[in-house]
Each structure stands twice: as structure tokens, then as C-alpha cells.
Amino acid sequence: MYATRTTQLIVGIFAILGIIALAILSLSLGKLTLLPKPGYTLYASFDNISGLKSGDQIQLDGVQIGKVVQIGLKDMRARVAMRIDDGVEIDADAIAAVKTSGIIGDKYVSIALGPSDRILKDGDTIRQTQSAFVLEDAIGQLINSSGSSGDSKESKSSNSEKDQKPGKSEK
């Protein structure tokens, strides 16, 4: 009726293995790492990062080369800290742009290399940046521009009526 010492030991080992497997699964699904990849940190300042968050990818020519590690505000601009993998060299004339992947709208930072021979080191800043394209802003501008063009049509028609001499009508 009672479990032997051996049975208890086997059940204990299986329980520990189950907990370890659950921890590994949780870390892999959460895309968390216990030890970060070796690399260096670069910074970039943007006017608008619209939806970019820590953990998002850094890409060079469509290949992941790092991750966003921190986002803050400095001098009223969004300052993004990027952890770049060892062996990847970014030059001083590189351009960092916030882009969107797919329909869902996941954000990432795309880096385009420039012609410079000077390679950025740990703690350096990418000077040239392009902010995120915000669809809502573009739609708002489109609506506003179409609304203002409608106003100009009305003003043109009222001006043409003023140009007509009184007493004469167009047929």
C-alpha cells in the first residue's frame, strides 16, 4: 500500500524533470534568454517610434542582427538602445529606420549601411534616422487635403459668380 523508497525517488525525479521542461518551454515561448548573446550596444534617436518595443528585432538586409534592449526619452526624442551581435559592423553613415513587417504591424529597426570607413563601437550613436510611418497620420493628412481642395472649388465658383456682370445670366 505504501510507496517504496525507490518509487518515491522515481516520482521525484520525474517531477523535477517536468518542472525543468516547463521552465525551458516558458523561456522559449516568451523569447527570453538567460544569457544575452555577446555583442555591443548602439543608440539612435527618433521623432516617432510608433509601436516599437523592447525585444523587437534589428535587421540588416532582412537578416536579424540584434534586438532593441531599451527605449527612453532624451531631449524630447525617443532614444532606442540596440544590442548588435558580435561580428556585425555598422558604419558611421548608417541609417536606422523604424519599419513595419506584415499586416499585423510588428515593428523592427532596419539598418542600411553607408559609405563610411569608420565603424561604430559600443556606446556610439547612429546619427541618421527615419521615424516610423504612421498610417493614421497619413489618412488624416489625406482627409484634410481632400477637404481643403473641396473648399477651393467652392471659392472658385463663388469668384466666378462675382466676375459676372449684374443683369446678365449665362445660358
N, C-alpha and C positions, 0 to 999 in steps of 0.2 A: 503494500500500500504506500509506503513512503518511498520517495525517490532516493536512489543511492547517491553517494558522493560523486561518482562518475557521471551520472545523469545530470546532476546539478551543474557540474563543470561544463558539460557539453552545451546545456541550455544557456549558461552564462556566456560562453564563447560565441554562440550564435546571436545572442542579444547584443553583445559588443560589436560584432561584425555588421549587424543590421543598423546600429546607430552610426557607425563609420560610413557605411554605404549611403545612408540618408544625408549625412553631412556633405559628402562628396557630391551627391546629386543636387543638393541645395546650392552649393557653391557654383557648380557648373551651369545650372539653370539661371541663377542670379547673375551670371557673368562676373563673379567676384574672383579675385585672385588673392591668395595669401601672401605670395611674394611677387612684387612687381617685376616686370621684365627690366633688364638693365637698359638704361637709356639716359637721355638728358632732357631738360625742360626748356621750352621756348615760350615766349609770351607774344600776344598780339592784342591790339585794341580795336574794337569795332563800334560803329554807331548803333547797330542793331543786330542782335544775335537771335532774335525771334524763335524761341523753342529749343535752342542748343542747350545741352545739359552735360553735367559731369558724366564721364563714361562713354560719350559719343566718340565716333571714330575720327581719326586724322588720316586723310588719304593723299597719296601722291600718284598721279596717273592711274587712279582707280584701285590702287593697292593700299591696304591698311598699313600704316607705318607708325601708329601710335594712338593715344586716347586723350581726350580732354580730361584733365585732372582737377581743375578748379576754375570757377567763374566768379568774378567780383566786379566792383565798380571802382574806377580810378580816373580822376579828372573828368567826371561825368560821362565816361565811356565804358563800355563793357570790356573788361580785361580778362582774356582767356589764357589759362596756363595749359600747355600741351606737352605731354610726355612723349618724346620721339624715341623710337627704338634705336639701340646702338647700331652703328654701321650705316645709318641713313644720314646723308649730308645735305643740309639745307643752306643755300647761299644767301648772302645779304640782300639781294634784289628779289627774293622770292615774294610771291603774292599769296596771302591767305584769304580764302573766301568761304563764307558760310553758305552751304548748298543744301538742297533737299533731295532725298532719294525716294523714288517711288511715289505712289498715290497716297500712302499713309502719311507721308510728310516727315519721316525721320530726318533729322539734321546731321550734318557732318561738316568738318572743315577740310576743304580741298586746298592743297598747296601746289602752286605752279612755280617751278624753278625759274630763276632769272639768269642773266649773263655774267653775274659777278663771280670773281675767283675767291672772294672772301667767304669762308664758311662760318656760319653761326655756331657759337659754343653755348654751353649750359648757362642759362640765365639771360641770354640775349633776347632781343625783341624783333619780330618781323614787322617792318615799318609800313609796308604796303598791304592794305586790307580792303576787302569788299564785303559790305554788310549783306545780311540775308534779304532775299526777295520776299516781300510780304504780299501775298495775294489780295488780302483785304484792302491794303493801301492802294494797290493798282486798280482794283474795282472801284474804289472810292474816287480816284482821280478820273477814271473813265466816265463815271456817272456825273461828276462835277463838270468835266469838259463838255459832255453832251448837253448838259443843262445850260451852260453858258453859250453854246452855239445856237440853242433854241432862242435865247434872249436876243442874240444878234440878228436873227431872222426877223423877230418882231420889230426891232428898232429899224431895220432896213425898210420894212413895209410901212412903218409909220413915217419914215423920212420920205418915201416915195409919194405918200399921200400929201405931205406938206408941199412937195415940189409942184403938185398940180395946181393950176390957177382956179380960183373960185368961179363957179358957174359953168365950168366945162367938165364933162364926165367922159370917161373912156368907154368905148363900146366894144 
